[in-house]
Amino acid sequence: MSVLVYAETSEGKFKKPAFEATAYGKKVAEQMQTNLVVLAINANDTTELYTYGAEKVVSVSNDALKNFNAKIFANVIKQTAEKENATVVIIEANANGLYASSMVAVQLNAGYASNVVALPSATNPFTVKRKTFSNKAFNNTQILTDTKVLTLAKNSVGVQEIPVSGSTEKFSPELITCNLKSESIEKTTGKITIADADLVVSGGRGLKGPENWGMIEELAEVLGAATACSKPVSDLGWRPHSEHVGQTGKPVASNLYLAVGISGAIQHLAGVNSSKVKVVINNDPEAPFFKAADYGIVGDAFEVVPKLIEKLKEFKANNA
């Protein structure tokens, strides 16, 4: 019996959510008095995972797995879980993880809980706390099957170093065929992406046009944040669809979400509600976002944002 974590890589490197999931898996394994196994696919350096509790790393290297394919990756996770006799499988709750995890659960005939935000409150019956109703509420879910599949919400438990003396074992699973093929993949370079960001600065129609986006980009640069936008902005072509966040775009679970000129449609709020601190700048005091925000500034974005940038630059200069 073991706990299995799938630690996703990007161009051979692990990112913060992979370490968060590994440390979480170690804690679950301790609760269940068993060992932790971590699956890494095409990773450059698997020893990084030892710092976060990975007692054993199963390393899979195959050029056919260079690009993510949910069906194929889910089958690799399933084969690894069977090989390691895993009774709990933990996957990051990002776009790829949510896509593949349900397939893993079906293949393992396992119970499934998505968007888990805490360690199990009990292991018999296995009970986890998870976000539900578009991140507006929580529930405690019992999983009664022998095997369980969980997806861990980003920034829900934090990254914790739990150093162990780990080992790495190579594994060559049998790859299944899939009719879905990736012909090309465009990747954002030179700036922080929404998926990786702890801080996000987002703009809406209140900016009046794409020519005014410079101050959003400058504010993001000062903060070391990613830029994002609301659905109407991407629909109008002001910003690329890759920056559209919300229930119908990319979900955001950042430590800080700063919304400029966004009124706060229900679909947008549902997609960013997992952010720990939400700040809104809007000249309409009745904007729905103010009810959901932790902090709000009623004012003209074209006056507030430049002053905010100026003060942030002064603060950074004085604390350099």
GULUMVO-505929 format. One line per 8 residues: their letters; for each residue z, x, y of C-alpha. Coordinates in pm, 1 decimal, padded with zeros to 6 digits. Each point is the difference from the previous one (the first is absolute). Example, Ala and Ser with C-alpha at 12.3 -4.5 7.8 and 13.67 -1.06 7.14 Angstrom:
REM GULUMVO-505929
AS) 00780.0/01230.0/-00450.0; -00066.0/00137.0/00344.0
REM end
This chain:
REM GULUMVO-505929
MSVLVYAE) 00000.0/00000.0/00000.0; -00078.5/00123.4/00353.0; -00081.2/-00101.0/00356.0; -00355.3/00081.5/00110.7; -00108.3/00048.5/00363.1; -00364.4/00028.4/00101.4; -00006.2/00242.6/00295.6; -00329.3/-00042.3/00183.2
TSEGKFKK) -00185.0/00299.8/00144.4; -00253.0/00031.1/00280.9; -00238.9/00293.2/-00032.6; 00243.3/00158.0/-00242.3; 00307.8/-00036.2/00220.7; 00300.8/-00228.8/-00022.5; 00107.8/-00197.2/00304.7; 00337.7/-00136.4/00103.4
PAFEATAY) -00023.5/-00329.0/-00200.9; -00051.6/00199.3/-00322.2; 00324.2/00189.3/00060.3; 00178.3/-00323.3/00092.8; -00115.2/-00165.0/-00324.2; 00101.8/00305.2/-00203.9; 00352.2/00009.9/00144.1; 00028.8/-00376.3/-00051.2
GKKVAEQM) -00112.6/00039.2/-00360.9; 00262.6/00268.3/-00057.8; 00273.8/-00236.0/00122.7; -00129.8/-00280.2/-00225.2; -00006.9/00239.5/-00295.7; 00361.7/00096.3/00069.7; 00099.6/-00367.1/00006.9; -00171.1/-00051.1/-00336.2
QTNLVVLA) 00137.9/00327.2/-00140.9; -00344.2/00130.4/-00085.8; -00243.4/00261.9/00129.3; -00265.3/-00011.5/00271.9; -00366.1/00081.0/-00062.1; -00251.5/00024.6/00284.8; -00376.1/-00038.4/-00043.3; -00212.4/00211.4/00235.5
INANDTTE) -00379.5/-00023.0/00004.4; -00201.3/00296.2/00131.8; 00301.6/00152.0/00177.3; -00017.0/00352.0/00142.2; 00371.1/00074.1/-00044.1; 00211.9/-00219.4/-00226.3; 00311.9/00212.8/00049.7; 00055.6/-00172.0/00336.5
LYTYGAEK) 00118.1/-00303.2/-00194.0; 00291.3/00190.2/-00157.3; 00173.0/-00004.4/00340.8; 00014.4/-00381.0/-00013.8; 00128.9/-00042.7/-00353.5; -00306.0/00033.3/-00224.5; 00140.5/00139.6/-00322.7; -00340.2/-00017.0/-00166.2
VVSVSNDA) -00342.9/-00021.7/00160.8; -00301.9/-00116.4/-00196.7; -00301.5/00160.5/00165.7; -00347.2/-00148.8/-00042.8; -00297.0/00193.6/00135.2; -00347.6/-00145.2/-00023.8; -00291.0/-00001.2/00246.3; -00076.9/-00356.3/-00109.9
LKNFNAKI) 00329.3/-00100.1/00168.5; -00090.6/00156.7/00334.6; -00047.3/-00343.0/00159.6; 00237.6/-00290.6/-00055.4; -00114.7/-00271.7/-00237.3; 00267.1/-00262.5/-00066.7; -00114.6/-00086.0/-00352.5; -00024.4/00361.2/-00115.4
FANVIKQT) 00317.5/00118.3/00173.1; 00196.8/-00297.7/-00133.3; -00107.1/00090.6/-00352.2; 00107.6/00363.1/00050.8; 00342.8/-00120.2/00118.4; 00019.5/-00233.5/-00299.3; -00085.2/00279.3/-00246.9; 00260.4/00226.9/00160.4
AEKENATV) 00264.2/-00274.5/-00013.6; -00067.1/-00052.1/-00371.2; 00002.7/00375.1/-00066.3; 00336.2/00041.8/00175.5; 00148.6/-00325.7/-00134.2; 00065.3/-00115.4/00357.0; 00188.5/-00325.6/00041.9; -00022.3/00008.2/00381.7
VIIEANAN) -00317.4/00096.9/00187.6; 00021.7/00057.8/00376.2; -00305.9/00011.5/00227.7; -00028.4/00030.9/00377.5; -00063.6/-00333.2/00176.7; -00304.1/00121.4/00192.3; -00352.4/-00142.0/-00021.4; -00089.0/00195.9/-00312.8
GLYASSMV) 00337.0/-00053.5/-00164.2; 00002.3/-00375.5/00050.9; -00356.7/-00019.1/-00130.9; 00073.4/00192.9/-00320.5; 00359.6/-00101.8/-00072.8; -00076.7/-00356.5/-00106.8; -00259.9/00136.8/-00243.5; 00260.3/00240.0/-00139.9
AVQLNAGY) 00242.7/-00289.5/-00048.0; -00259.7/-00204.8/-00188.7; -00095.8/00292.1/-00225.1; 00364.2/00074.6/-00082.2; 00093.2/-00368.5/-00034.8; 00266.1/00073.5/00258.2; 00192.4/-00198.3/00258.6; -00106.0/00079.6/00355.8
ASNVVALP) 00176.7/00020.2/00337.8; -00184.5/00108.0/00314.7; 00133.9/00136.5/00329.8; 00339.9/00103.3/-00133.2; 00235.5/00123.0/00274.7; 00316.5/00112.2/-00179.9; 00139.7/00142.5/-00320.3; 00059.3/-00251.9/-00278.7
SATNPFTV) 00320.9/-00191.7/00056.8; 00026.8/-00034.6/-00378.6; -00182.8/00141.4/-00300.2; 00093.7/-00273.6/-00248.5; -00156.7/-00229.3/00095.3; -00221.0/00231.6/00209.1; 00027.9/-00130.7/00358.0; -00173.0/00132.4/00312.3
KRKTFSNK) -00012.6/-00103.0/00364.4; -00350.5/-00047.1/00140.3; -00175.4/-00126.5/00311.8; -00166.3/-00339.7/-00017.9; -00159.3/-00271.7/00216.0; -00214.5/00253.1/00190.7; 00300.3/00226.8/00054.1; 00203.7/-00275.2/00166.0
AFNNTQIL) 00261.2/-00022.5/-00273.1; 00148.6/00174.9/-00302.2; 00068.0/-00117.1/-00351.0; 00173.0/00141.8/-00304.0; -00237.2/00004.4/-00294.2; 00107.2/00025.6/-00362.8; -00244.7/00158.8/-00243.4; 00075.4/-00094.3/-00359.4
TDTKVLTL) -00284.4/00179.1/-00179.0; 00058.4/00324.7/-00188.4; -00232.9/00184.9/00238.8; 00012.7/-00037.5/00378.9; -00253.9/00095.9/00267.7; 00119.4/00037.9/00361.5; -00173.8/00088.6/00323.5; 00224.5/00169.2/00256.6
AKNSVGVQ) -00043.9/-00099.2/00364.8; -00058.2/00292.0/00237.9; 00302.0/00120.4/00202.0; 00228.2/-00239.0/-00186.5; 00236.8/00251.3/-00158.7; -00094.5/00326.5/00173.3; -00075.7/00344.6/-00135.2; 00293.1/00174.6/-00166.8
EIPVSGST) -00000.5/00350.3/-00145.5; 00146.5/00008.1/-00353.2; -00091.0/00349.5/-00125.0; -00036.8/00044.3/-00376.4; -00142.0/00262.4/-00235.7; -00319.0/-00179.9/-00089.3; -00292.3/00073.1/-00228.3; -00368.6/-00093.8/00006.5
EKFSPELI) -00205.4/-00109.4/-00297.7; -00376.8/-00043.0/00001.4; -00142.1/-00325.9/-00133.8; -00360.6/-00100.8/-00067.7; -00017.3/-00378.9/-00029.7; -00309.9/-00172.5/-00130.7; -00183.8/-00134.7/00305.6; -00145.7/-00347.3/-00025.2
TCNLKSES) -00331.8/-00096.4/00157.9; -00027.9/-00226.8/00301.0; -00301.8/-00170.0/00153.4; 00141.7/00043.2/00350.0; -00120.1/00326.6/00153.3; 00080.3/00164.8/00334.4; -00319.1/00122.1/00165.6; 00161.6/00144.2/00312.0
IEKTTGKI) 00340.8/00019.5/00163.9; 00058.4/00055.7/00371.0; 00328.2/00164.4/00089.5; 00169.9/00023.9/00336.9; 00057.4/00358.8/00106.1; 00173.5/00166.9/00291.4; 00258.6/-00271.9/00065.2; 00290.9/-00179.3/-00163.0
TIADADLV) -00105.7/-00294.3/-00214.6; 00176.5/-00335.4/-00008.8; 00087.1/00045.1/-00367.8; 00180.9/00328.9/00067.0; 00157.9/-00080.6/00336.6; 00369.9/-00046.7/00068.3; -00089.9/-00101.5/00357.5; -00284.3/-00238.3/00092.1
VSGGRGLK) -00131.4/-00094.5/00345.6; -00212.5/-00313.7/-00010.3; -00209.9/-00176.9/00262.5; -00128.8/-00353.4/00041.2; -00231.8/-00205.6/00217.7; 00240.0/00049.5/00290.2; -00168.3/00336.5/00054.3; -00309.2/-00193.3/00115.6
GPENWGMI) -00258.7/00236.4/-00146.1; -00068.4/00315.3/-00205.8; -00030.4/00206.7/00317.2; 00377.0/-00033.6/00049.0; 00096.2/00136.6/-00340.6; 00058.4/00348.9/00136.8; 00359.0/-00078.4/00093.1; 00072.9/-00127.5/-00352.3
EELAEVLG) -00135.9/00324.0/-00146.5; 00193.4/00208.7/00253.2; 00324.7/-00183.7/-00073.2; -00057.0/00047.4/-00373.2; -00069.1/00369.4/00050.2; 00321.2/00050.0/00198.1; 00201.9/-00179.8/-00268.8; -00183.3/00158.1/-00295.0
AATACSKP) -00099.3/-00350.6/-00108.6; -00299.5/-00171.2/-00156.2; -00210.9/-00245.9/00200.4; -00059.6/-00355.2/-00117.3; -00128.7/-00331.6/00130.8; 00014.1/-00374.9/-00050.9; -00269.3/-00196.3/-00186.6; -00175.5/-00138.9/00311.7
VSDLGWRP) -00040.7/00354.1/00132.8; -00171.5/00120.9/-00317.2; -00207.5/-00320.4/-00019.9; -00123.9/00062.2/00354.4; -00099.8/00352.7/-00097.3; 00237.3/00168.3/00243.5; 00160.6/00196.0/-00283.6; -00101.9/00075.2/-00362.0
HSEHVGQT) 00112.5/-00241.5/-00271.6; 00191.0/00288.1/-00159.5; 00255.4/-00038.1/00283.2; 00048.2/-00375.2/-00045.8; 00359.5/-00068.7/-00105.5; 00155.2/-00327.8/-00104.4; -00000.2/-00236.0/-00295.6; -00381.2/00001.9/-00011.3
GKPVASNL) -00022.2/00373.3/00075.5; 00219.2/00294.8/-00092.4; 00371.6/-00067.3/-00046.2; 00233.4/00218.3/00204.9; 00347.4/00115.6/-00104.0; 00059.0/00265.3/00263.8; 00329.4/00105.3/00154.2; -00133.7/-00104.3/00342.2
YLAVGISG) -00276.3/-00250.3/00079.7; -00089.1/-00017.9/00369.9; -00226.0/-00294.2/00089.3; -00180.7/00005.5/00335.6; -00175.1/-00314.7/00120.5; 00037.0/-00178.7/-00335.5; 00120.9/-00360.1/00019.1; 00115.9/-00008.2/-00362.1
AIQHLAGV) -00200.2/-00239.4/-00215.2; 00180.2/-00095.0/-00321.4; -00244.9/00199.8/-00214.0; 00056.8/00311.8/00210.2; 00379.0/-00033.1/-00010.5; -00005.6/-00051.4/-00377.5; -00181.5/00329.8/-00045.5; 00227.5/00210.9/00223.1
NSSKVKVV) 00334.2/-00168.2/-00065.1; 00109.0/00275.0/-00240.2; 00016.9/00251.2/00285.2; 00359.0/00097.3/00070.0; -00019.6/-00015.9/00380.8; -00255.6/-00215.1/00182.4; -00061.4/00036.7/00374.3; -00234.1/-00223.7/00201.6
INNDPEAP) -00150.3/00045.6/00347.6; -00156.6/-00320.3/00133.2; -00027.8/-00176.5/00336.7; 00053.6/-00341.9/-00161.3; 00372.3/-00062.5/-00054.3; -00089.6/-00286.9/-00236.5; -00203.9/00221.5/-00233.7; 00109.6/-00065.1/-00363.2
FFKAADYG) 00045.4/00373.3/-00060.5; 00313.2/00003.1/00217.3; 00178.9/-00218.7/-00255.2; -00072.9/00248.8/-00277.9; 00047.6/00322.4/00197.6; 00314.6/00211.3/00012.7; -00079.3/00104.5/00359.1; -00238.0/-00147.7/00254.5
IVGDAFEV) -00135.3/00081.9/00344.9; -00144.9/-00281.7/00208.4; -00254.1/00169.6/00221.4; -00357.5/00105.9/00058.3; -00103.0/00251.9/-00267.7; -00213.7/00184.8/00255.8; 00316.6/00069.2/00199.5; 00255.6/00039.3/-00278.1
VPKLIEKL) -00188.4/00225.3/-00243.5; -00090.0/00276.9/00251.9; 00363.6/00012.6/00115.1; 00116.3/00010.8/-00362.5; -00239.1/00289.0/-00072.0; 00124.8/00184.8/00308.2; 00366.8/-00040.1/-00100.3; -00068.2/00103.6/-00359.4
KEFKANNA) -00180.2/00314.9/00116.3; 00293.5/00083.5/00228.4; 00245.1/-00055.3/-00284.8; -00197.6/00223.5/-00236.2; -00034.0/00270.9/00263.3; 00375.2/00000.1/00068.3; 00083.6/00012.3/-00370.5; -00261.6/00251.9/-00112.2
REM end
